Amino acid sequence: MTTPDARSGTGQPAELFFEDLVPGLTVDLGVVTVDGDEMVAFARRFDPQWYHVDADLAGASRHGGLIASGFYTVSLFMRAYVDHLLSRAAADASPGLEELRWLAPVRAGDRLAVRVDVMGARPSTARPGLGTVSLTGTMLRLGPDARPEQEVLRTRFRGWFAVRPAEADPTEADPTGTDLIEAAPTGMDPTGTEPTEGEPAGSGPSDGGPSASGPAEAGPSEVGPERPKNAPPRAEPPG
């Protein structure tokens, strides 16, 4: 199952992570064509100023016709950003933007080339497991020959992206289980059995008997059961 940190901005498994978004990287976000009906419908809903919605007034003004709401234009940028980058990257939220500029009017039928440039990247101090990426987004109006004519939008912003999940190293696992023995709590026999009362930790049935290298040095009279603490003196046999 793909974890949330390994999903893209659209919920699919991510293929790009914070480590991939290095400064100097430019990502082509494609070309969008401004739909006139959508442009006006957006303005009527969210920004109904006359030069966005009234064709007669706009045509008689210095604008020479309807122009798009700047917020419609930046919405086109956002859609291209999601379609071509966030849909592939392990994107989290954005902490905000530093600049948003509308540099030239946008009109119905304009073809706008969209791109984003990575300006900086550093691990996030506020969100462990994420990196903060500084980005510049631009939109350029294309001429009839599909060559850039004019920059119409520029924005500088930041985004949070998940760091690449660490993969488990199979060599770190101990198939023999010796790690469990070494990590046994104090007072616990490595075999997993707790010592009985009065028996030193780690002792077992073979303690005091022959060792793996040879017979024990102690004779039968030198090794016996340990007496509990505070026990009364042992009675000596009558002699």
C-alpha positions as CSV (number, residue, x, y, z in Angstrom):
1,M,0.0,0.0,0.0
2,T,1.3,3.5,-0.9
3,T,1.7,5.7,2.1
4,P,0.4,9.3,2.1
5,D,3.9,10.6,2.0
6,A,4.6,8.6,-1.2
7,R,1.5,9.9,-3.0
8,S,1.5,12.7,-5.6
9,G,-0.6,15.8,-5.4
10,T,-3.5,14.0,-7.2
11,G,-3.3,10.9,-5.0
12,Q,-1.4,8.6,-7.3
13,P,2.0,6.9,-6.4
14,A,4.6,9.6,-6.6
15,E,7.7,9.4,-8.8
16,L,9.3,12.7,-7.9
17,F,10.4,13.7,-4.4
18,F,12.1,16.6,-2.6
19,E,15.5,15.3,-3.6
20,D,14.6,15.4,-7.3
21,L,13.6,19.1,-7.3
22,V,17.1,20.6,-7.4
23,P,17.9,24.3,-7.9
24,G,18.3,25.1,-11.6
25,L,15.7,22.5,-12.7
26,T,13.1,23.9,-15.2
27,V,9.8,22.0,-15.7
28,D,7.8,22.6,-18.9
29,L,4.1,22.8,-17.9
30,G,2.7,22.8,-21.4
31,V,0.7,25.3,-23.3
32,V,-2.8,26.4,-22.4
33,T,-5.3,28.2,-24.7
34,V,-7.6,30.8,-23.1
35,D,-11.2,29.8,-23.6
36,G,-13.3,33.0,-23.9
37,D,-16.5,31.7,-22.5
38,E,-14.7,30.2,-19.5
39,M,-12.8,33.5,-19.0
40,V,-15.9,35.5,-18.8
41,A,-17.8,33.0,-16.7
42,F,-15.0,33.1,-14.2
43,A,-15.0,36.9,-14.0
44,R,-18.8,37.0,-13.6
45,R,-18.5,34.6,-10.7
46,F,-15.4,35.9,-8.9
47,D,-14.2,39.2,-10.4
48,P,-17.1,41.0,-12.2
49,Q,-15.3,44.2,-13.1
50,W,-16.6,45.8,-16.4
51,Y,-13.4,45.3,-18.4
52,H,-13.7,41.5,-17.6
53,V,-17.4,41.1,-18.3
54,D,-18.8,44.0,-20.4
55,A,-17.6,43.6,-24.0
56,D,-19.0,46.9,-25.1
57,L,-17.5,49.0,-22.4
58,A,-14.2,47.1,-22.6
59,G,-14.1,47.6,-26.4
60,A,-14.5,51.3,-26.1
61,S,-11.8,51.6,-23.5
62,R,-8.0,51.7,-23.7
63,H,-8.1,47.9,-23.2
64,G,-9.7,47.5,-26.7
65,G,-11.8,44.5,-25.6
66,L,-12.3,42.1,-22.7
67,I,-9.3,41.1,-20.7
68,A,-9.1,38.1,-18.3
69,S,-9.2,38.5,-14.6
70,G,-5.7,38.1,-13.2
71,F,-7.0,35.5,-10.9
72,Y,-8.4,33.5,-13.8
73,T,-4.9,33.6,-15.4
74,V,-3.2,32.4,-12.2
75,S,-5.8,29.6,-12.1
76,L,-4.7,28.5,-15.5
77,F,-1.2,28.4,-14.2
78,M,-2.2,26.4,-11.2
79,R,-4.0,23.8,-13.3
80,A,-0.9,23.4,-15.5
81,Y,1.3,23.1,-12.4
82,V,-1.0,20.3,-11.0
83,D,-1.3,18.5,-14.3
84,H,2.4,18.4,-15.2
85,L,4.3,18.5,-11.9
86,L,2.2,17.9,-8.8
87,S,0.5,14.9,-10.4
88,R,3.9,13.2,-10.4
89,A,5.5,14.7,-7.2
90,A,5.0,13.9,-3.5
91,A,3.5,17.3,-2.9
92,D,2.2,18.5,0.4
93,A,0.7,21.9,1.1
94,S,2.3,25.2,0.2
95,P,3.3,27.7,2.9
96,G,2.5,30.7,0.6
97,L,3.8,32.9,-2.2
98,E,6.1,35.9,-2.2
99,E,5.2,37.5,-5.6
100,L,2.3,37.5,-8.0
101,R,2.5,39.9,-11.0
102,W,0.2,40.3,-14.0
103,L,2.6,41.8,-16.6
104,A,0.3,42.1,-19.6
105,P,-3.4,41.6,-20.5
106,V,-4.6,38.1,-21.3
107,R,-7.4,37.7,-23.9
108,A,-9.6,35.0,-25.3
109,G,-7.7,32.8,-27.7
110,D,-4.2,33.5,-26.3
111,R,-1.9,30.6,-26.2
112,L,0.2,30.7,-23.1
113,A,3.4,28.6,-22.5
114,V,3.7,27.7,-18.8
115,R,6.9,26.7,-16.9
116,V,8.2,26.5,-13.4
117,D,11.9,26.9,-12.3
118,V,13.3,25.6,-9.1
119,M,15.2,28.4,-7.4
120,G,16.1,26.8,-4.1
121,A,15.5,23.7,-1.9
122,R,16.2,22.9,1.8
123,P,14.9,20.5,4.4
124,S,11.9,22.0,6.3
125,T,12.6,23.0,9.8
126,A,8.8,23.3,10.6
127,R,7.7,20.0,9.0
128,P,10.0,17.0,9.6
129,G,10.0,14.6,6.6
130,L,9.4,17.5,4.2
131,G,11.5,19.8,2.1
132,T,10.8,23.4,1.2
133,V,11.2,24.2,-2.5
134,S,11.3,27.8,-3.8
135,L,9.8,28.1,-7.2
136,T,9.2,30.7,-9.9
137,G,6.3,30.2,-12.3
138,T,5.9,32.1,-15.6
139,M,3.4,32.3,-18.4
140,L,4.5,33.5,-21.9
141,R,2.1,34.5,-24.7
142,L,3.1,32.7,-27.9
143,G,2.9,34.3,-31.3
144,P,1.6,32.8,-34.5
145,D,4.9,31.0,-35.0
146,A,4.6,29.5,-31.5
147,R,7.6,31.5,-30.3
148,P,7.3,33.5,-27.0
149,E,6.2,37.1,-27.5
150,Q,5.5,38.5,-24.0
151,E,5.6,37.4,-20.4
152,V,2.1,37.8,-19.0
153,L,2.4,36.4,-15.5
154,R,5.2,35.7,-13.0
155,T,4.9,34.3,-9.5
156,R,7.3,33.2,-6.8
157,F,6.1,30.8,-4.2
158,R,7.2,27.8,-2.0
159,G,6.0,24.3,-1.9
160,W,6.4,21.4,0.6
161,F,7.5,18.1,-0.9
162,A,8.0,14.8,1.0
163,V,11.5,13.4,1.1
164,R,12.0,10.0,-0.6
165,P,11.0,7.2,1.8
166,A,13.9,5.1,3.1
167,E,14.0,1.6,1.9
168,A,14.5,-1.2,4.4
169,D,18.0,-2.7,4.0
170,P,17.7,-6.5,4.2
171,T,21.3,-6.8,5.4
172,E,20.4,-5.0,8.6
173,A,18.0,-7.7,9.6
174,D,19.5,-10.6,11.7
175,P,17.8,-13.8,10.5
176,T,19.5,-15.7,13.4
177,G,17.8,-13.7,16.0
178,T,21.0,-12.9,17.9
179,D,20.0,-9.3,18.0
180,L,17.2,-10.3,20.3
181,I,19.6,-12.1,22.6
182,E,22.0,-9.2,22.8
183,A,19.0,-6.9,23.5
184,A,17.6,-9.1,26.3
185,P,16.8,-7.0,29.4
186,T,19.0,-7.1,32.4
187,G,18.0,-10.0,34.6
188,M,16.6,-12.0,31.7
189,D,18.3,-15.2,30.5
190,P,19.2,-15.0,26.8
191,T,17.1,-18.0,26.2
192,G,14.1,-15.9,27.3
193,T,13.5,-17.6,30.7
194,E,13.6,-15.5,33.8
195,P,16.1,-16.6,36.5
196,T,14.6,-18.2,39.6
197,E,14.8,-16.4,42.9
198,G,18.3,-16.6,44.3
199,E,19.8,-17.6,41.0
200,P,22.2,-15.2,39.3
201,A,21.0,-13.8,36.0
202,G,22.2,-15.8,33.0
203,S,22.7,-19.0,35.0
204,G,21.1,-22.2,33.8
205,P,21.0,-25.9,34.4
206,S,24.6,-26.3,33.1
207,D,26.2,-23.7,35.3
208,G,28.7,-25.3,37.5
209,G,28.9,-28.4,35.3
210,P,31.3,-29.2,32.4
211,S,32.1,-26.4,30.1
212,A,32.4,-26.6,26.3
213,S,36.2,-26.6,26.6
214,G,36.6,-29.3,29.3
215,P,35.5,-30.6,32.7
216,A,34.7,-28.1,35.4
217,E,37.6,-27.4,37.9
218,A,35.3,-27.5,40.9
219,G,34.6,-30.9,42.5
220,P,31.3,-32.2,43.7
221,S,31.9,-30.8,47.2
222,E,32.8,-27.3,46.0
223,V,29.5,-26.6,44.2
224,G,26.1,-26.8,45.7
225,P,22.9,-25.1,45.8
226,E,23.1,-21.5,46.9
227,R,21.4,-20.8,50.2
228,P,18.8,-17.9,50.4
229,K,19.9,-14.7,52.0
230,N,19.1,-14.3,55.7
231,A,18.7,-18.1,56.1
232,P,19.5,-19.4,59.6
233,P,22.9,-21.1,60.1
234,R,23.1,-24.6,58.7
235,A,23.2,-27.2,61.5
236,E,26.4,-29.1,61.7
237,P,26.1,-32.9,61.9
238,P,27.0,-34.3,65.4
239,G,30.6,-35.3,65.5
